[in-house]
């Protein structure tokens, strides 16, 4: 059944075609709705539609995408809904424990056993990035997934687009630790832990390059 018919009519939803323009339109709609609802900070809402709308058009690809933003009966909560026409539920992929080659198992286990060290270094980096007005989400505060690597998602927004980078911390030879861009293995190396200013500079450079690839 079309998503337009599935979604309730009130409040007036935003109906999108599955295209590259959909996320920017969804963010503008959410900003306007949050303003109408009296919310001064729309960061989390923009993050939600920025993640869910692209998922809909990349993985479904057909039909309309419908976005709704409305006040929950349990004020001051606000509900952000993204509807599409897929009948499938999202599938959580298992962590790939064989991603790294043999010979690096010791560093990998140091990283897992040193989770508190990694989190402490990510917290220090978050403070340095907050001073530069970057927004971030710490995916290591809850204890539901204690075996998952801690990640610090850092975001930069413009009125019509956004870029992001996920930073993690790994053990390195010599009993040291270093910041890495998550998902890139050894190629994601940023800098050693211990100098948060240098680390913030590296993250800043990555985000600026992604936001302005032709000029930075």
C-alpha positions in Angstrom: 0.0 0.0 0.0 1.4 3.5 -0.8 3.1 5.2 2.1 0.9 8.3 1.4 -2.2 6.2 2.3 -0.6 4.5 5.3 0.5 7.7 7.1 -2.1 9.7 9.1 -3.3 13.0 7.6 -2.8 15.1 10.7 -0.6 16.9 11.1 0.1 17.5 7.4 2.9 15.2 6.4 5.8 15.9 3.9 5.5 13.6 0.9 8.8 13.1 -0.9 10.0 11.4 -4.1 12.9 9.0 -3.6 15.8 11.2 -4.8 19.0 12.9 -3.6 17.0 16.0 -2.8 14.7 14.2 -0.3 17.0 14.5 2.8 17.4 18.3 2.4 13.7 18.8 2.0 13.0 16.6 5.0 15.5 18.6 7.2 13.8 21.9 6.2 10.4 20.5 7.0 11.6 19.2 10.4 13.2 22.6 11.2 9.9 24.3 10.5 7.9 21.8 12.5 10.2 22.0 15.5 9.9 25.8 15.4 6.1 25.5 15.4 6.2 23.1 18.3 8.5 25.5 20.3 11.7 23.5 20.3 14.9 25.6 20.2 17.2 22.6 19.5 16.4 20.5 16.4 19.8 18.7 16.1 18.5 15.2 17.1 15.5 15.6 14.8 17.6 16.6 11.9 19.9 13.7 12.6 16.9 11.2 12.6 15.6 12.3 9.2 19.1 12.6 7.8 19.6 8.9 8.5 16.2 7.5 7.8 15.2 9.3 4.6 18.3 8.2 2.7 17.8 4.7 3.9 14.4 4.7 2.4 15.3 5.8 -1.1 18.6 3.8 -1.2 17.2 0.5 0.0 13.6 0.8 -1.1 14.0 3.0 -4.2 10.3 3.1 -5.3 7.2 4.8 -4.1 6.9 7.9 -1.9 8.6 8.7 1.4 6.4 10.4 4.0 7.8 12.4 7.0 5.7 13.4 10.0 6.7 15.4 13.0 4.2 15.9 15.8 3.9 16.4 19.5 3.6 13.2 21.6 0.8 13.1 24.2 3.6 12.6 26.7 4.8 16.2 26.4 7.4 17.5 25.9 8.3 14.6 23.7 8.2 14.9 19.9 7.7 12.1 17.4 9.6 11.9 14.1 8.2 9.3 11.7 9.5 8.3 8.3 7.3 6.0 6.2 8.1 4.2 3.0 6.5 1.4 1.0 8.8 -1.4 1.9 7.3 -4.5 3.6 10.6 -5.6 5.0 12.0 -4.8 8.4 15.6 -3.5 8.9 18.1 -6.2 9.5 20.9 -5.6 12.1 24.1 -7.0 10.6 26.4 -9.0 12.8 29.8 -7.5 13.6 32.5 -8.8 11.3 35.1 -10.2 13.6 37.3 -11.4 10.7 37.7 -8.0 9.1 41.3 -7.7 10.2 44.1 -10.1 9.0 45.9 -12.5 11.2 48.8 -11.1 13.1 46.8 -8.2 14.6 44.8 -10.2 17.1 46.8 -8.9 20.1 46.1 -5.2 19.3 42.4 -6.0 18.7 42.1 -7.7 22.1 44.0 -4.8 23.7 41.4 -2.5 22.1 38.5 -4.6 23.5 39.9 -5.0 26.9 40.9 -1.3 27.0 37.4 0.0 26.3 37.5 2.4 29.2 40.7 3.9 27.8 39.1 4.3 24.4 36.1 6.0 25.9 38.2 8.4 27.9 40.1 9.5 24.8 36.8 9.9 22.8 35.4 12.0 25.7 38.4 14.3 25.5 38.1 14.6 21.8 34.4 15.4 22.1 35.2 18.4 24.5 37.7 19.7 21.9 35.2 19.4 19.1 32.4 21.0 21.1 34.6 24.1 21.5 34.6 24.3 17.7 30.7 24.1 17.6 30.6 20.6 16.1 27.7 18.4 17.1 28.3 14.8 18.0 26.6 11.6 19.3 28.4 9.3 21.7 27.6 5.7 20.8 29.2 4.2 23.9 27.3 5.6 26.8 24.8 2.8 27.1 25.8 -0.7 28.2 23.6 -2.7 25.9 26.4 -3.5 23.5 29.6 -3.7 25.6 31.4 -5.7 23.0 30.8 -3.1 20.2 33.7 -0.7 19.5 33.0 2.8 21.0 32.2 5.4 18.3 32.0 9.1 18.3 29.9 10.4 15.4 30.7 14.0 14.5 28.4 16.1 12.3 28.7 19.3 10.3 25.6 20.8 8.9 24.8 23.4 6.2 21.3 24.6 5.3 21.0 22.0 2.6 23.4 19.2 3.4 25.4 17.5 6.1 28.6 15.5 6.4 29.8 13.2 9.2 32.7 11.1 10.4 32.8 8.3 12.9 35.9 8.3 15.1 37.0 5.4 17.2 40.2 4.5 19.2 42.4 1.5 18.7 45.4 0.1 20.5 48.7 0.6 18.6 52.2 -1.0 18.9 54.2 0.2 21.9 51.3 0.2 24.3 50.0 3.4 22.7 46.5 4.4 21.5 45.4 6.3 18.4 42.3 7.9 16.9 41.0 6.3 13.7 38.2 7.0 11.3 35.9 4.0 11.9 35.3 1.5 9.1 38.6 2.2 7.2 40.9 -0.1 9.1 44.6 1.0 9.2 43.8 3.5 6.4 41.6 5.4 8.8 44.5 6.5 11.0 44.1 10.1 12.2 46.7 10.7 15.0 48.0 9.4 18.3 45.8 9.9 21.4 47.1 12.5 23.9 46.9 15.6 21.8 43.2 16.4 21.5 43.9 19.7 19.6 45.7 17.8 16.8 42.9 15.2 16.8 40.3 17.9 16.5 42.3 19.5 13.7 42.3 16.2 11.8 38.6 15.7 12.3 37.9 19.3 11.3 39.9 18.8 8.1 38.0 15.6 7.2 34.7 17.3 7.6 35.6 20.4 5.7 36.9 18.2 2.8 33.7 16.3 2.7 31.6 19.5 2.9 33.6 21.4 0.3 35.5 18.7 -1.7 36.4 21.1 -4.6 37.8 23.9 -2.4 39.4 22.1 0.6 
